Every structure is written in C-alpha cells, then in structure tokens.
Amino acid sequence: MPWDVKLWVSRIMKILFKQMHQLQIDAIIDYIAIAINCAAALEDREVLAEVEAESDELIKLFGGKGLHVAVTGEGFTYREIDE
C-alpha cells in the first residue's frame, strides 16, 4: 500500500513549545545555535541572514516569538524575541 502523504499530514496535530518536554525544546534550540555558529564561521552575511530567517520561522512554527541575530565587531549574539 503506497504511503498517503495527505492522510499523514491531516493526522498531525499542532505541537507547540509549551507542549514539549524541556529536553525537546533544548534540542531544537541547540540545533539552531549550531546552525547559526556554522553560518557565522563562513563570514558570509547572506548565509547568516538566511539561517537567521529559517531559524526565526522554525521558532515561530512551534509557537515561539522569533529569533534575532545581531552581528557585532568581534562576533554575534542571538536571542529569542521576548516581546
């Protein structure tokens, strides 16, 4: 029997950060941090901007408020948007 993607997708329930175990949340945030660190290591602002945008969307997908990456002279900082 072939796998029915539409049926599978229709059965997925919406899962938010507040419904996840803290270890699951930490794993997602750690993965995002690694992706941002790798993008920053390339020293290409376009790549970093793309990773920031995709990470921001991922956080929003799980009910977060988003992500902001700020590039400073010596490095960068990133934080989840609180407001």
SEFIZA-3560 file (N, C-alpha, C; in Angstrom, 3 decimals):
REM SEFIZA-3560
<numar><xx>0.848</xx><yy>-1.180</yy><zz>0.000</zz><atom>N</atom></numar>
<numar><xx>0.000</xx><yy>0.000</yy><zz>0.000</zz><atom>CA</atom></numar>
<numar><xx>0.896</xx><yy>1.247</yy><zz>0.000</zz><atom>C</atom></numar>
<numar><xx>0.747</xx><yy>2.135</yy><zz>-0.960</zz><atom>N</atom></numar>
<numar><xx>1.595</xx><yy>3.330</yy><zz>-1.006</zz><atom>CA</atom></numar>
<numar><xx>1.290</xx><yy>4.260</yy><zz>0.164</zz><atom>C</atom></numar>
<numar><xx>2.289</xx><yy>4.989</yy><zz>0.544</zz><atom>N</atom></numar>
<numar><xx>2.191</xx><yy>5.928</yy><zz>1.649</zz><atom>CA</atom></numar>
<numar><xx>1.420</xx><yy>7.159</yy><zz>1.201</zz><atom>C</atom></numar>
<numar><xx>0.348</xx><yy>7.516</yy><zz>1.899</zz><atom>N</atom></numar>
<numar><xx>-0.505</xx><yy>8.642</yy><zz>1.545</zz><atom>CA</atom></numar>
<numar><xx>-0.097</xx><yy>9.864</yy><zz>2.361</zz><atom>C</atom></numar>
<numar><xx>0.635</xx><yy>10.775</yy><zz>1.733</zz><atom>N</atom></numar>
<numar><xx>1.150</xx><yy>11.954</yy><zz>2.411</zz><atom>CA</atom></numar>
<numar><xx>0.020</xx><yy>12.836</yy><zz>2.922</zz><atom>C</atom></numar>
<numar><xx>-1.000</xx><yy>13.040</yy><zz>2.112</zz><atom>N</atom></numar>
<numar><xx>-2.105</xx><yy>13.909</yy><zz>2.531</zz><atom>CA</atom></numar>
<numar><xx>-2.793</xx><yy>13.368</yy><zz>3.780</zz><atom>C</atom></numar>
<numar><xx>-2.980</xx><yy>12.072</yy><zz>3.841</zz><atom>N</atom></numar>
<numar><xx>-3.605</xx><yy>11.469</yy><zz>5.012</zz><atom>CA</atom></numar>
<numar><xx>-2.707</xx><yy>11.643</yy><zz>6.232</zz><atom>C</atom></numar>
<numar><xx>-1.419</xx><yy>11.398</yy><zz>6.062</zz><atom>N</atom></numar>
<numar><xx>-0.468</xx><yy>11.537</yy><zz>7.152</zz><atom>CA</atom></numar>
<numar><xx>-0.438</xx><yy>12.970</yy><zz>7.675</zz><atom>C</atom></numar>
<numar><xx>-0.366</xx><yy>13.943</yy><zz>6.776</zz><atom>N</atom></numar>
<numar><xx>-0.325</xx><yy>15.346</yy><zz>7.168</zz><atom>CA</atom></numar>
<numar><xx>-1.621</xx><yy>15.737</yy><zz>7.874</zz><atom>C</atom></numar>
<numar><xx>-2.739</xx><yy>15.222</yy><zz>7.417</zz><atom>N</atom></numar>
<numar><xx>-4.012</xx><yy>15.576</yy><zz>8.048</zz><atom>CA</atom></numar>
<numar><xx>-4.111</xx><yy>15.046</yy><zz>9.469</zz><atom>C</atom></numar>
<numar><xx>-3.335</xx><yy>14.045</yy><zz>9.812</zz><atom>N</atom></numar>
<numar><xx>-3.379</xx><yy>13.464</yy><zz>11.151</zz><atom>CA</atom></numar>
<numar><xx>-2.399</xx><yy>14.118</yy><zz>12.131</zz><atom>C</atom></numar>
<numar><xx>-1.537</xx><yy>14.949</yy><zz>11.638</zz><atom>N</atom></numar>
<numar><xx>-0.556</xx><yy>15.599</yy><zz>12.509</zz><atom>CA</atom></numar>
<numar><xx>-1.265</xx><yy>16.641</yy><zz>13.354</zz><atom>C</atom></numar>
<numar><xx>-1.020</xx><yy>16.608</yy><zz>14.661</zz><atom>N</atom></numar>
<numar><xx>-1.600</xx><yy>17.652</yy><zz>15.498</zz><atom>CA</atom></numar>
<numar><xx>-0.556</xx><yy>18.737</yy><zz>15.719</zz><atom>C</atom></numar>
<numar><xx>-1.014</xx><yy>19.910</yy><zz>15.934</zz><atom>N</atom></numar>
<numar><xx>-0.138</xx><yy>21.045</yy><zz>16.144</zz><atom>CA</atom></numar>
<numar><xx>0.560</xx><yy>20.891</yy><zz>17.496</zz><atom>C</atom></numar>
<numar><xx>1.879</xx><yy>20.945</yy><zz>17.485</zz><atom>N</atom></numar>
<numar><xx>2.659</xx><yy>20.823</yy><zz>18.710</zz><atom>CA</atom></numar>
<numar><xx>3.404</xx><yy>22.129</yy><zz>18.924</zz><atom>C</atom></numar>
<numar><xx>3.284</xx><yy>22.690</yy><zz>20.105</zz><atom>N</atom></numar>
<numar><xx>3.941</xx><yy>23.937</yy><zz>20.449</zz><atom>CA</atom></numar>
<numar><xx>5.016</xx><yy>23.683</yy><zz>21.493</zz><atom>C</atom></numar>
<numar><xx>5.908</xx><yy>24.664</yy><zz>21.654</zz><atom>N</atom></numar>
<numar><xx>6.950</xx><yy>24.549</yy><zz>22.661</zz><atom>CA</atom></numar>
<numar><xx>6.358</xx><yy>24.252</yy><zz>24.036</zz><atom>C</atom></numar>
<numar><xx>5.245</xx><yy>24.896</yy><zz>24.380</zz><atom>N</atom></numar>
<numar><xx>4.686</xx><yy>24.724</yy><zz>25.716</zz><atom>CA</atom></numar>
<numar><xx>4.133</xx><yy>23.320</yy><zz>25.934</zz><atom>C</atom></numar>
<numar><xx>3.969</xx><yy>22.547</yy><zz>24.872</zz><atom>N</atom></numar>
<numar><xx>3.503</xx><yy>21.163</yy><zz>24.991</zz><atom>CA</atom></numar>
<numar><xx>4.663</xx><yy>20.169</yy><zz>24.959</zz><atom>C</atom></numar>
<numar><xx>5.862</xx><yy>20.654</yy><zz>24.716</zz><atom>N</atom></numar>
<numar><xx>7.025</xx><yy>19.783</yy><zz>24.588</zz><atom>CA</atom></numar>
<numar><xx>7.734</xx><yy>19.603</yy><zz>25.929</zz><atom>C</atom></numar>
<numar><xx>8.463</xx><yy>18.526</yy><zz>26.017</zz><atom>N</atom></numar>
<numar><xx>9.353</xx><yy>18.310</yy><zz>27.156</zz><atom>CA</atom></numar>
<numar><xx>10.542</xx><yy>19.260</yy><zz>27.008</zz><atom>C</atom></numar>
<numar><xx>11.094</xx><yy>19.690</yy><zz>28.117</zz><atom>N</atom></numar>
<numar><xx>12.205</xx><yy>20.650</yy><zz>28.075</zz><atom>CA</atom></numar>
<numar><xx>13.395</xx><yy>20.120</yy><zz>27.268</zz><atom>C</atom></numar>
<numar><xx>13.641</xx><yy>18.815</yy><zz>27.301</zz><atom>N</atom></numar>
<numar><xx>14.741</xx><yy>18.246</yy><zz>26.512</zz><atom>CA</atom></numar>
<numar><xx>14.504</xx><yy>18.409</yy><zz>25.014</zz><atom>C</atom></numar>
<numar><xx>13.240</xx><yy>18.316</yy><zz>24.580</zz><atom>N</atom></numar>
<numar><xx>12.923</xx><yy>18.516</yy><zz>23.167</zz><atom>CA</atom></numar>
<numar><xx>13.161</xx><yy>19.973</yy><zz>22.772</zz><atom>C</atom></numar>
<numar><xx>12.748</xx><yy>20.888</yy><zz>23.615</zz><atom>N</atom></numar>
<numar><xx>12.958</xx><yy>22.313</yy><zz>23.341</zz><atom>CA</atom></numar>
<numar><xx>14.458</xx><yy>22.609</yy><zz>23.277</zz><atom>C</atom></numar>
<numar><xx>15.197</xx><yy>22.103</yy><zz>24.257</zz><atom>N</atom></numar>
<numar><xx>16.644</xx><yy>22.329</yy><zz>24.287</zz><atom>CA</atom></numar>
<numar><xx>17.322</xx><yy>21.790</yy><zz>23.037</zz><atom>C</atom></numar>
<numar><xx>16.877</xx><yy>20.632</yy><zz>22.550</zz><atom>N</atom></numar>
<numar><xx>17.475</xx><yy>20.044</yy><zz>21.345</zz><atom>CA</atom></numar>
<numar><xx>17.249</xx><yy>20.935</yy><zz>20.127</zz><atom>C</atom></numar>
<numar><xx>16.050</xx><yy>21.475</yy><zz>19.992</zz><atom>N</atom></numar>
<numar><xx>15.756</xx><yy>22.367</yy><zz>18.863</zz><atom>CA</atom></numar>
<numar><xx>16.595</xx><yy>23.639</yy><zz>18.950</zz><atom>C</atom></numar>
<numar><xx>16.645</xx><yy>24.241</yy><zz>20.135</zz><atom>N</atom></numar>
<numar><xx>17.415</xx><yy>25.476</yy><zz>20.318</zz><atom>CA</atom></numar>
<numar><xx>18.908</xx><yy>25.220</yy><zz>20.116</zz><atom>C</atom></numar>
<numar><xx>19.415</xx><yy>24.098</yy><zz>20.608</zz><atom>N</atom></numar>
<numar><xx>20.831</xx><yy>23.758</yy><zz>20.398</zz><atom>CA</atom></numar>
<numar><xx>21.137</xx><yy>23.588</yy><zz>18.917</zz><atom>C</atom></numar>
<numar><xx>20.237</xx><yy>22.949</yy><zz>18.186</zz><atom>N</atom></numar>
<numar><xx>20.430</xx><yy>22.758</yy><zz>16.748</zz><atom>CA</atom></numar>
<numar><xx>20.463</xx><yy>24.105</yy><zz>16.028</zz><atom>C</atom></numar>
<numar><xx>19.577</xx><yy>24.990</yy><zz>16.402</zz><atom>N</atom></numar>
<numar><xx>19.557</xx><yy>26.328</yy><zz>15.813</zz><atom>CA</atom></numar>
<numar><xx>20.853</xx><yy>27.063</yy><zz>16.128</zz><atom>C</atom></numar>
<numar><xx>21.322</xx><yy>26.960</yy><zz>17.370</zz><atom>N</atom></numar>
<numar><xx>22.575</xx><yy>27.623</yy><zz>17.757</zz><atom>CA</atom></numar>
<numar><xx>23.752</xx><yy>27.099</yy><zz>16.940</zz><atom>C</atom></numar>
<numar><xx>23.800</xx><yy>25.789</yy><zz>16.710</zz><atom>N</atom></numar>
<numar><xx>24.876</xx><yy>25.208</yy><zz>15.904</zz><atom>CA</atom></numar>
<numar><xx>24.796</xx><yy>25.714</yy><zz>14.464</zz><atom>C</atom></numar>
<numar><xx>23.588</xx><yy>25.771</yy><zz>13.914</zz><atom>N</atom></numar>
<numar><xx>23.417</xx><yy>26.272</yy><zz>12.541</zz><atom>CA</atom></numar>
<numar><xx>23.883</xx><yy>27.718</yy><zz>12.432</zz><atom>C</atom></numar>
<numar><xx>23.552</xx><yy>28.541</yy><zz>13.423</zz><atom>N</atom></numar>
<numar><xx>23.971</xx><yy>29.943</yy><zz>13.412</zz><atom>CA</atom></numar>
<numar><xx>25.486</xx><yy>30.052</yy><zz>13.551</zz><atom>C</atom></numar>
<numar><xx>26.069</xx><yy>29.249</yy><zz>14.421</zz><atom>N</atom></numar>
<numar><xx>27.525</xx><yy>29.263</yy><zz>14.580</zz><atom>CA</atom></numar>
<numar><xx>28.228</xx><yy>28.855</yy><zz>13.288</zz><atom>C</atom></numar>
<numar><xx>27.718</xx><yy>27.843</yy><zz>12.608</zz><atom>N</atom></numar>
<numar><xx>28.313</xx><yy>27.410</yy><zz>11.334</zz><atom>CA</atom></numar>
<numar><xx>28.189</xx><yy>28.506</yy><zz>10.276</zz><atom>C</atom></numar>
<numar><xx>27.018</xx><yy>29.135</yy><zz>10.213</zz><atom>N</atom></numar>
<numar><xx>26.822</xx><yy>30.217</yy><zz>9.243</zz><atom>CA</atom></numar>
<numar><xx>27.748</xx><yy>31.389</yy><zz>9.540</zz><atom>C</atom></numar>
<numar><xx>27.911</xx><yy>31.716</yy><zz>10.820</zz><atom>N</atom></numar>
<numar><xx>28.791</xx><yy>32.824</yy><zz>11.197</zz><atom>CA</atom></numar>
<numar><xx>30.246</xx><yy>32.502</yy><zz>10.874</zz><atom>C</atom></numar>
<numar><xx>30.628</xx><yy>31.242</yy><zz>11.003</zz><atom>N</atom></numar>
<numar><xx>32.011</xx><yy>30.839</yy><zz>10.714</zz><atom>CA</atom></numar>
<numar><xx>32.360</xx><yy>31.033</yy><zz>9.239</zz><atom>C</atom></numar>
<numar><xx>31.357</xx><yy>30.997</yy><zz>8.378</zz><atom>N</atom></numar>
<numar><xx>31.593</xx><yy>31.216</yy><zz>6.948</zz><atom>CA</atom></numar>
<numar><xx>31.896</xx><yy>32.677</yy><zz>6.629</zz><atom>C</atom></numar>
<numar><xx>31.553</xx><yy>33.567</yy><zz>7.569</zz><atom>N</atom></numar>
<numar><xx>31.756</xx><yy>35.007</yy><zz>7.413</zz><atom>CA</atom></numar>
<numar><xx>31.084</xx><yy>35.552</yy><zz>6.158</zz><atom>C</atom></numar>
<numar><xx>29.906</xx><yy>35.028</yy><zz>5.870</zz><atom>N</atom></numar>
<numar><xx>29.110</xx><yy>35.472</yy><zz>4.735</zz><atom>CA</atom></numar>
<numar><xx>27.777</xx><yy>35.950</yy><zz>5.291</zz><atom>C</atom></numar>
<numar><xx>27.545</xx><yy>37.252</yy><zz>5.231</zz><atom>N</atom></numar>
<numar><xx>26.337</xx><yy>37.826</yy><zz>5.828</zz><atom>CA</atom></numar>
<numar><xx>25.059</xx><yy>37.309</yy><zz>5.177</zz><atom>C</atom></numar>
<numar><xx>25.101</xx><yy>36.979</yy><zz>3.899</zz><atom>N</atom></numar>
<numar><xx>23.912</xx><yy>36.450</yy><zz>3.225</zz><atom>CA</atom></numar>
<numar><xx>23.536</xx><yy>35.080</yy><zz>3.770</zz><atom>C</atom></numar>
<numar><xx>24.526</xx><yy>34.238</yy><zz>3.979</zz><atom>N</atom></numar>
<numar><xx>24.273</xx><yy>32.910</yy><zz>4.536</zz><atom>CA</atom></numar>
<numar><xx>23.733</xx><yy>33.041</yy><zz>5.960</zz><atom>C</atom></numar>
<numar><xx>24.339</xx><yy>33.905</yy><zz>6.750</zz><atom>N</atom></numar>
<numar><xx>23.887</xx><yy>34.123</yy><zz>8.116</zz><atom>CA</atom></numar>
<numar><xx>22.454</xx><yy>34.648</yy><zz>8.137</zz><atom>C</atom></numar>
<numar><xx>22.132</xx><yy>35.566</yy><zz>7.237</zz><atom>N</atom></numar>
<numar><xx>20.775</xx><yy>36.106</yy><zz>7.166</zz><atom>CA</atom></numar>
<numar><xx>19.766</xx><yy>35.017</yy><zz>6.802</zz><atom>C</atom></numar>
<numar><xx>20.147</xx><yy>34.118</yy><zz>5.904</zz><atom>N</atom></numar>
<numar><xx>19.267</xx><yy>33.017</yy><zz>5.515</zz><atom>CA</atom></numar>
<numar><xx>19.033</xx><yy>32.058</yy><zz>6.680</zz><atom>C</atom></numar>
<numar><xx>20.107</xx><yy>31.721</yy><zz>7.399</zz><atom>N</atom></numar>
<numar><xx>19.969</xx><yy>30.837</yy><zz>8.555</zz><atom>CA</atom></numar>
<numar><xx>19.133</xx><yy>31.516</yy><zz>9.640</zz><atom>C</atom></numar>
<numar><xx>19.334</xx><yy>32.819</yy><zz>9.838</zz><atom>N</atom></numar>
<numar><xx>18.529</xx><yy>33.549</yy><zz>10.812</zz><atom>CA</atom></numar>
<numar><xx>17.048</xx><yy>33.504</yy><zz>10.429</zz><atom>C</atom></numar>
<numar><xx>16.747</xx><yy>33.741</yy><zz>9.169</zz><atom>N</atom></numar>
<numar><xx>15.356</xx><yy>33.762</yy><zz>8.711</zz><atom>CA</atom></numar>
<numar><xx>14.696</xx><yy>32.387</yy><zz>8.880</zz><atom>C</atom></numar>
<numar><xx>15.402</xx><yy>31.341</yy><zz>8.503</zz><atom>N</atom></numar>
<numar><xx>14.843</xx><yy>29.993</yy><zz>8.624</zz><atom>CA</atom></numar>
<numar><xx>14.687</xx><yy>29.588</yy><zz>10.089</zz><atom>C</atom></numar>
<numar><xx>15.646</xx><yy>29.965</yy><zz>10.930</zz><atom>N</atom></numar>
<numar><xx>15.568</xx><yy>29.674</yy><zz>12.363</zz><atom>CA</atom></numar>
<numar><xx>14.412</xx><yy>30.436</yy><zz>12.996</zz><atom>C</atom></numar>
<numar><xx>14.231</xx><yy>31.684</yy><zz>12.592</zz><atom>N</atom></numar>
<numar><xx>13.135</xx><yy>32.505</yy><zz>13.081</zz><atom>CA</atom></numar>
<numar><xx>11.796</xx><yy>31.848</yy><zz>12.741</zz><atom>C</atom></numar>
<numar><xx>11.656</xx><yy>31.361</yy><zz>11.514</zz><atom>N</atom></numar>
<numar><xx>10.417</xx><yy>30.702</yy><zz>11.099</zz><atom>CA</atom></numar>
<numar><xx>10.189</xx><yy>29.404</yy><zz>11.867</zz><atom>C</atom></numar>
<numar><xx>11.256</xx><yy>28.653</yy><zz>12.115</zz><atom>N</atom></numar>
<numar><xx>11.134</xx><yy>27.404</yy><zz>12.868</zz><atom>CA</atom></numar>
<numar><xx>10.641</xx><yy>27.668</yy><zz>14.286</zz><atom>C</atom></numar>
<numar><xx>11.205</xx><yy>28.675</yy><zz>14.932</zz><atom>N</atom></numar>
<numar><xx>10.773</xx><yy>29.029</yy><zz>16.283</zz><atom>CA</atom></numar>
<numar><xx>9.316</xx><yy>29.467</yy><zz>16.281</zz><atom>C</atom></numar>
<numar><xx>8.927</xx><yy>30.257</yy><zz>15.297</zz><atom>N</atom></numar>
<numar><xx>7.529</xx><yy>30.699</yy><zz>15.199</zz><atom>CA</atom></numar>
<numar><xx>6.592</xx><yy>29.526</yy><zz>14.920</zz><atom>C</atom></numar>
<numar><xx>7.050</xx><yy>28.567</yy><zz>14.129</zz><atom>N</atom></numar>
<numar><xx>6.248</xx><yy>27.394</yy><zz>13.808</zz><atom>CA</atom></numar>
<numar><xx>5.859</xx><yy>26.629</yy><zz>15.069</zz><atom>C</atom></numar>
<numar><xx>6.744</xx><yy>26.621</yy><zz>16.054</zz><atom>N</atom></numar>
<numar><xx>6.479</xx><yy>25.920</yy><zz>17.306</zz><atom>CA</atom></numar>
<numar><xx>5.910</xx><yy>26.836</yy><zz>18.383</zz><atom>C</atom></numar>
<numar><xx>5.439</xx><yy>28.012</yy><zz>17.989</zz><atom>N</atom></numar>
<numar><xx>4.756</xx><yy>28.887</yy><zz>18.929</zz><atom>CA</atom></numar>
<numar><xx>5.635</xx><yy>29.902</yy><zz>19.623</zz><atom>C</atom></numar>
<numar><xx>6.913</xx><yy>29.979</yy><zz>19.255</zz><atom>N</atom></numar>
<numar><xx>7.793</xx><yy>30.995</yy><zz>19.822</zz><atom>CA</atom></numar>
<numar><xx>7.550</xx><yy>32.335</yy><zz>19.147</zz><atom>C</atom></numar>
<numar><xx>8.212</xx><yy>33.351</yy><zz>19.658</zz><atom>N</atom></numar>
<numar><xx>8.003</xx><yy>34.689</yy><zz>19.117</zz><atom>CA</atom></numar>
<numar><xx>9.036</xx><yy>35.071</yy><zz>18.064</zz><atom>C</atom></numar>
<numar><xx>10.054</xx><yy>34.256</yy><zz>17.874</zz><atom>N</atom></numar>
<numar><xx>11.027</xx><yy>34.529</yy><zz>16.832</zz><atom>CA</atom></numar>
<numar><xx>12.441</xx><yy>34.574</yy><zz>17.353</zz><atom>C</atom></numar>
<numar><xx>13.350</xx><yy>34.944</yy><zz>16.466</zz><atom>N</atom></numar>
<numar><xx>14.774</xx><yy>34.958</yy><zz>16.764</zz><atom>CA</atom></numar>
<numar><xx>15.398</xx><yy>36.184</yy><zz>16.131</zz><atom>C</atom></numar>
<numar><xx>16.364</xx><yy>36.767</yy><zz>16.814</zz><atom>N</atom></numar>
<numar><xx>17.100</xx><yy>37.907</yy><zz>16.268</zz><atom>CA</atom></numar>
<numar><xx>18.586</xx><yy>37.630</yy><zz>16.422</zz><atom>C</atom></numar>
<numar><xx>19.340</xx><yy>37.792</yy><zz>15.343</zz><atom>N</atom></numar>
<numar><xx>20.795</xx><yy>37.636</yy><zz>15.368</zz><atom>CA</atom></numar>
<numar><xx>21.405</xx><yy>38.995</yy><zz>15.113</zz><atom>C</atom></numar>
<numar><xx>22.274</xx><yy>39.441</yy><zz>16.013</zz><atom>N</atom></numar>
<numar><xx>22.946</xx><yy>40.735</yy><zz>15.854</zz><atom>CA</atom></numar>
<numar><xx>24.434</xx><yy>40.487</yy><zz>15.661</zz><atom>C</atom></numar>
<numar><xx>24.979</xx><yy>40.989</yy><zz>14.568</zz><atom>N</atom></numar>
<numar><xx>26.405</xx><yy>40.853</yy><zz>14.285</zz><atom>CA</atom></numar>
<numar><xx>27.119</xx><yy>42.055</yy><zz>14.892</zz><atom>C</atom></numar>
<numar><xx>28.115</xx><yy>41.781</yy><zz>15.718</zz><atom>N</atom></numar>
<numar><xx>28.920</xx><yy>42.842</yy><zz>16.324</zz><atom>CA</atom></numar>
<numar><xx>30.304</xx><yy>42.819</yy><zz>15.691</zz><atom>C</atom></numar>
<numar><xx>31.163</xx><yy>43.732</yy><zz>16.087</zz><atom>N</atom></numar>
<numar><xx>32.506</xx><yy>43.803</yy><zz>15.503</zz><atom>CA</atom></numar>
<numar><xx>33.308</xx><yy>42.533</yy><zz>15.665</zz><atom>C</atom></numar>
<numar><xx>33.218</xx><yy>41.902</yy><zz>16.824</zz><atom>N</atom></numar>
<numar><xx>34.027</xx><yy>40.716</yy><zz>17.097</zz><atom>CA</atom></numar>
<numar><xx>33.265</xx><yy>39.402</yy><zz>16.976</zz><atom>C</atom></numar>
<numar><xx>31.962</xx><yy>39.461</yy><zz>16.833</zz><atom>N</atom></numar>
<numar><xx>31.182</xx><yy>38.224</yy><zz>16.785</zz><atom>CA</atom></numar>
<numar><xx>29.724</xx><yy>38.523</yy><zz>16.559</zz><atom>C</atom></numar>
<numar><xx>28.881</xx><yy>37.768</yy><zz>17.222</zz><atom>N</atom></numar>
<numar><xx>27.446</xx><yy>37.952</yy><zz>17.067</zz><atom>CA</atom></numar>
<numar><xx>26.743</xx><yy>37.476</yy><zz>18.327</zz><atom>C</atom></numar>
<numar><xx>25.542</xx><yy>37.928</yy><zz>18.492</zz><atom>N</atom></numar>
<numar><xx>24.685</xx><yy>37.451</yy><zz>19.578</zz><atom>CA</atom></numar>
<numar><xx>23.345</xx><yy>37.081</yy><zz>18.981</zz><atom>C</atom></numar>
<numar><xx>22.682</xx><yy>36.154</yy><zz>19.587</zz><atom>N</atom></numar>
<numar><xx>21.345</xx><yy>35.804</yy><zz>19.148</zz><atom>CA</atom></numar>
<numar><xx>20.492</xx><yy>35.537</yy><zz>20.370</zz><atom>C</atom></numar>
<numar><xx>19.216</xx><yy>35.858</yy><zz>20.232</zz><atom>N</atom></numar>
<numar><xx>18.284</xx><yy>35.642</yy><zz>21.329</zz><atom>CA</atom></numar>
<numar><xx>16.898</xx><yy>35.429</yy><zz>20.758</zz><atom>C</atom></numar>
<numar><xx>16.092</xx><yy>34.724</yy><zz>21.553</zz><atom>N</atom></numar>
<numar><xx>14.687</xx><yy>34.586</yy><zz>21.191</zz><atom>CA</atom></numar>
<numar><xx>14.010</xx><yy>35.901</yy><zz>21.502</zz><atom>C</atom></numar>
<numar><xx>13.115</xx><yy>36.318</yy><zz>20.666</zz><atom>N</atom></numar>
<numar><xx>12.412</xx><yy>37.585</yy><zz>20.858</zz><atom>CA</atom></numar>
<numar><xx>11.389</xx><yy>37.406</yy><zz>21.983</zz><atom>C</atom></numar>
<numar><xx>11.446</xx><yy>38.283</yy><zz>22.973</zz><atom>N</atom></numar>
<numar><xx>10.575</xx><yy>38.175</yy><zz>24.136</zz><atom>CA</atom></numar>
<numar><xx>9.311</xx><yy>38.994</yy><zz>23.997</zz><atom>C</atom></numar>
<numar><xx>9.333</xx><yy>40.052</yy><zz>23.206</zz><atom>N</atom></numar>
<numar><xx>8.228</xx><yy>40.997</yy><zz>23.160</zz><atom>CA</atom></numar>
<numar><xx>7.175</xx><yy>40.624</yy><zz>22.169</zz><atom>C</atom></numar>
//
